[in-house]
């Protein structure tokens, strides 16, 4: 049985067309700004996000850390959603490397308001950390793929800038947000100090992200990239994959969103699953079990034995992610397997 892997969109593998593009890429020394394919990628992404410049990074985690290092100084504090990646899933890099504390804002779906942002910004005090940076993620990650509405996003941006804070967008799934709403990428990033987009998730590349900012930000970002070991040589081999994704994988993100909506509809036909479905639906699906008298660990193990891989979150929720390597037929099959499993477990408990 072929595994239906809904664990994450990071599980994608390069398509045949992407592999050809990688194999035939023109390359040079990226560290000396001599790789033509990497330069082309950075120029295209900077244009799409409407920034002056961009730099190719190995990962989005490095993008978040580099942005934090540029925008803050040790002892500062950044403000972010309590469930965001920068808070929960980056090895406390902001604290361990940048010396920056995080002030987490509890939210329902990863989105906070301008008023909540203002309330989190500290008054200047000799005994308190300095509020220095706001970070948001688009779409939200462990909060279920919600898309920040443009007016809310701009309100938070303006509240932060009015208070003298730097502003940063974790754009791990920014392409998904744009595909779901039709809002251009640059409309989301308008007026922000830095933002990045990921290519290793829904875009299907083996790794890589592009961090954008103005020319001054970029000078410091390059220095921190080098200090952190992020310098690359013939990076065009991987940048070519990202260019291929820009040309071939953006419009098809709508298929992932349709598959996620289908998955919800099929599982909602049974009483055993409770969903936290945002509107619009992107490619992340969060849900809870009900009426089964088994914990999520057991359910995930049984599902994997039957060929469906899900992700268990620490708070008891489950996450399924649709992506390039999951077809509509596989979504239908996965939902059928999970429904059958739930019915059997419910019968065993009765």
C-alpha positions in Angstrom: 0.0 0.0 0.0 1.4 3.4 -1.0 1.6 5.7 2.0 -0.8 8.7 1.9 1.4 11.2 3.6 -0.6 14.1 5.2 2.0 14.8 7.9 3.2 18.0 6.3 3.8 19.7 2.9 7.5 19.4 3.7 7.2 15.8 2.7 7.1 16.7 -1.0 9.8 15.6 -3.4 11.0 17.3 -6.6 9.0 16.6 -9.7 10.7 15.3 -12.8 10.5 18.7 -14.4 12.1 20.3 -11.4 14.9 17.7 -11.4 15.7 18.5 -15.0 15.8 22.2 -14.2 18.2 21.5 -11.3 20.4 19.3 -13.4 20.8 22.0 -16.2 21.1 25.1 -14.0 23.7 27.7 -14.6 25.8 28.0 -11.5 28.6 30.1 -9.9 29.8 31.1 -6.4 26.8 32.3 -4.5 28.9 33.7 -1.7 30.6 36.0 -4.2 27.2 36.9 -5.7 28.4 34.9 -8.8 25.6 32.4 -9.2 23.3 33.6 -12.0 20.4 31.3 -11.2 20.3 32.4 -7.5 20.5 36.1 -8.5 17.5 35.6 -10.9 15.5 33.9 -8.1 16.2 36.7 -5.6 15.3 39.4 -8.2 12.0 37.7 -9.0 11.0 37.2 -5.4 12.0 40.7 -4.4 9.9 42.1 -7.3 6.9 39.9 -6.3 7.0 41.0 -2.7 8.0 44.6 -3.6 11.2 44.8 -1.7 14.6 46.3 -2.8 16.6 43.2 -2.4 16.5 39.5 -1.4 18.9 36.8 -0.2 18.6 33.0 -0.7 18.6 31.1 2.6 18.8 27.3 3.3 15.6 27.5 5.5 12.7 29.6 6.7 14.0 29.1 10.3 17.2 30.8 9.3 15.2 33.6 7.7 13.3 34.2 11.0 16.5 34.1 13.0 18.4 36.4 10.6 15.6 38.9 10.6 15.5 38.8 14.4 19.2 39.4 14.6 19.0 42.4 12.2 16.0 44.0 13.7 16.8 43.6 17.4 19.7 43.7 20.0 20.3 41.3 22.9 17.8 41.9 25.7 15.0 43.1 23.4 11.6 41.4 23.0 9.7 40.4 19.9 5.9 39.9 19.8 4.3 37.0 18.0 1.4 34.6 18.2 1.8 32.1 21.0 1.5 29.1 18.6 3.7 30.6 15.8 6.7 28.8 14.5 9.1 31.4 15.8 7.7 30.8 19.3 7.4 27.0 19.4 9.4 25.2 16.7 12.8 26.9 16.2 14.8 25.6 19.1 14.4 28.9 20.9 16.8 30.4 18.4 15.7 34.0 19.2 16.7 33.5 22.8 19.7 31.2 22.4 21.4 33.1 19.6 19.9 36.6 19.3 19.4 37.0 23.1 15.8 38.1 22.5 12.8 37.2 24.6 9.4 36.5 23.0 6.2 38.0 24.2 3.5 35.5 23.0 0.0 36.7 22.3 -2.6 33.9 22.8 -5.0 33.7 19.9 -7.7 31.4 18.6 -6.4 31.0 15.0 -3.0 32.6 15.0 -4.3 36.1 14.2 -4.2 39.0 16.6 -5.6 42.5 16.2 -4.0 45.9 16.2 -5.4 46.5 19.7 -3.9 43.3 20.9 -0.6 44.3 19.3 -0.7 47.7 21.1 -1.5 46.0 24.4 1.6 43.7 24.0 4.0 46.6 23.4 5.7 47.6 26.6 6.1 51.1 27.9 9.8 52.1 28.0 11.3 51.0 31.3 14.8 50.6 32.6 13.7 47.3 34.2 11.8 45.7 31.3 12.8 44.4 27.9 12.4 46.7 25.0 9.6 45.8 22.6 11.5 45.9 19.3 9.8 43.6 16.7 6.5 42.2 15.6 6.4 38.9 13.7 3.4 37.4 12.1 3.1 34.2 10.0 1.0 34.0 6.8 -0.7 31.6 6.7 -0.8 30.6 10.3 0.8 27.3 11.0 -0.2 25.3 14.0 -3.3 27.5 14.2 -4.7 25.8 11.1 -3.7 27.7 8.0 -5.8 30.8 8.6 -5.1 33.7 6.3 -4.6 37.1 7.8 -7.2 39.5 6.4 -5.5 42.4 4.7 -7.1 45.1 6.9 -6.1 43.3 10.1 -2.6 42.7 8.8 -2.2 46.4 7.9 -3.6 47.4 11.3 -1.0 45.4 13.1 1.7 46.7 10.9 0.7 50.3 11.5 0.4 49.8 15.3 3.9 48.4 15.4 5.4 51.0 13.2 3.7 53.8 15.1 5.4 52.5 18.3 8.8 52.3 16.6 9.0 48.5 16.3 10.4 46.6 13.3 7.9 44.4 11.4 8.5 41.0 9.9 6.4 38.4 8.0 7.1 34.7 8.3 5.8 33.8 4.8 6.3 30.0 5.0 2.9 29.7 3.2 2.5 33.2 1.8 1.9 31.6 -1.6 -1.0 29.7 -0.2 -2.5 32.8 1.2 -2.3 34.6 -2.1 -3.7 31.6 -4.0 -6.7 31.3 -1.6 -7.7 34.9 -1.7 -6.4 36.3 -5.0 -4.6 39.0 -3.1 -1.1 39.7 -4.6 1.9 38.8 -2.5 3.1 42.5 -2.4 -0.3 43.6 -1.0 0.4 41.4 2.1 4.0 42.6 2.5 3.4 46.3 1.7 5.0 48.5 4.3 6.7 45.6 6.3 10.4 45.8 7.1 11.1 42.2 6.1 9.4 39.1 4.8 10.3 35.7 3.3 8.7 33.0 1.3 9.4 29.3 1.5 10.0 26.9 -1.3 10.4 23.6 0.6 6.7 23.3 1.5 3.8 23.7 -0.8 6.1 24.7 -3.7 7.7 21.3 -3.7 11.4 22.1 -3.6 14.1 20.1 -1.6 15.0 23.2 0.5 15.3 26.9 0.4 13.7 30.2 1.3 14.1 33.8 0.1 14.3 36.6 2.6 13.5 40.2 1.5 14.1 43.7 2.8 15.6 47.0 1.9 19.3 47.4 0.9 20.4 48.3 4.5 18.6 45.3 6.0 20.1 43.1 3.3 23.7 44.1 4.1 23.3 43.0 7.7 21.3 39.9 6.7 24.1 38.7 4.5 26.6 39.1 7.4 24.4 37.1 9.7 23.8 34.5 7.1 27.5 34.0 6.8 28.0 33.9 10.6 25.4 31.2 10.9 27.0 29.0 8.3 24.4 29.8 5.6 26.9 30.7 2.9 26.5 28.5 -0.2 28.6 28.0 -3.3 26.8 26.6 -6.4 23.4 27.2 -5.0 21.9 27.7 -8.4 21.2 23.9 -8.5 18.6 24.5 -5.7 17.6 28.0 -6.8 16.6 26.5 -10.2 14.1 24.3 -8.4 12.6 27.4 -6.8 12.4 29.1 -10.2 10.7 26.1 -11.7 8.2 26.2 -8.8 7.5 29.8 -9.5 6.6 29.0 -13.1 4.8 25.7 -12.5 3.6 25.3 -8.9 1.9 28.5 -7.9 -1.5 28.2 -9.7 -1.8 24.6 -8.7 -1.9 25.5 -5.0 -5.7 25.9 -5.6 -5.8 22.1 -6.0 -4.3 21.6 -2.6 -6.9 23.9 -1.1 -9.7 22.1 -2.8 -8.4 18.8 -1.6 -8.3 20.1 2.0 -11.9 21.2 1.7 -12.9 17.9 0.3 -11.1 16.1 3.1 -13.1 18.1 5.7 -16.4 17.4 3.9 -15.7 13.6 3.8 -14.7 13.3 7.4 -17.5 15.6 8.6 -20.0 13.0 7.3 -19.1 11.0 10.5 -19.6 12.2 14.0 -16.1 11.4 15.2 -14.2 14.5 13.9 -14.4 18.1 15.0 -12.8 20.6 12.7 -11.3 24.1 13.1 -11.8 25.1 9.5 -10.8 28.7 8.6 -12.3 30.6 5.8 -10.8 30.5 3.2 -9.5 27.0 3.6 -5.9 26.6 2.6 -3.9 23.3 2.8 -3.7 22.8 6.6 -6.5 20.9 8.3 -6.8 20.8 12.1 -9.3 18.5 13.9 -10.0 16.7 17.1 -11.5 13.3 17.8 -14.7 12.8 19.7 -16.6 9.8 20.9 -13.8 7.2 20.3 -12.4 6.7 23.8 -8.8 6.5 22.3 -6.1 9.1 22.5 -4.6 10.8 19.5 -1.4 8.8 19.8 -3.3 5.5 19.3 -5.4 6.9 16.5 -2.4 8.2 14.6 -0.6 4.8 15.0 -3.7 2.9 13.7 -4.0 5.3 10.8 -0.4 4.9 9.9 -0.7 1.1 10.0 -3.5 1.5 7.4 -1.4 3.8 5.2 -2.4 7.3 6.2 0.2 9.5 8.0 -1.2 12.3 10.2 0.6 14.7 12.6 -0.3 14.8 16.3 0.0 18.1 17.9 1.0 18.6 21.6 -2.5 19.9 22.6 -4.3 16.7 21.4 -5.3 18.0 18.0 -4.4 16.3 14.7 -3.2 18.0 11.6 -3.5 16.9 8.0 -1.7 18.8 5.2 -2.5 18.5 1.5 0.3 19.1 -1.0 1.8 18.5 -4.3 2.3 14.8 -3.8 -1.2 14.0 -2.6 -3.9 13.6 -5.3 -7.6 14.0 -5.0 -8.1 10.3 -5.2 -5.7 9.8 -2.3 -7.6 12.4 -0.3 -10.8 10.4 -0.9 -9.0 7.2 0.0 -7.5 8.7 3.2 -10.8 10.0 4.4 -12.4 6.6 3.8 -9.6 4.9 5.8 -10.0 7.3 8.7 -13.8 7.0 8.7 -13.6 3.2 8.7 -11.1 3.3 11.5 -13.2 5.7 13.6 -16.3 3.5 13.2 -14.4 0.4 14.3 -12.9 2.2 17.3 -16.3 3.5 18.3 -17.9 0.0 18.0 -15.1 -1.5 20.1 -15.8 1.1 22.8 -19.5 0.5 22.9 
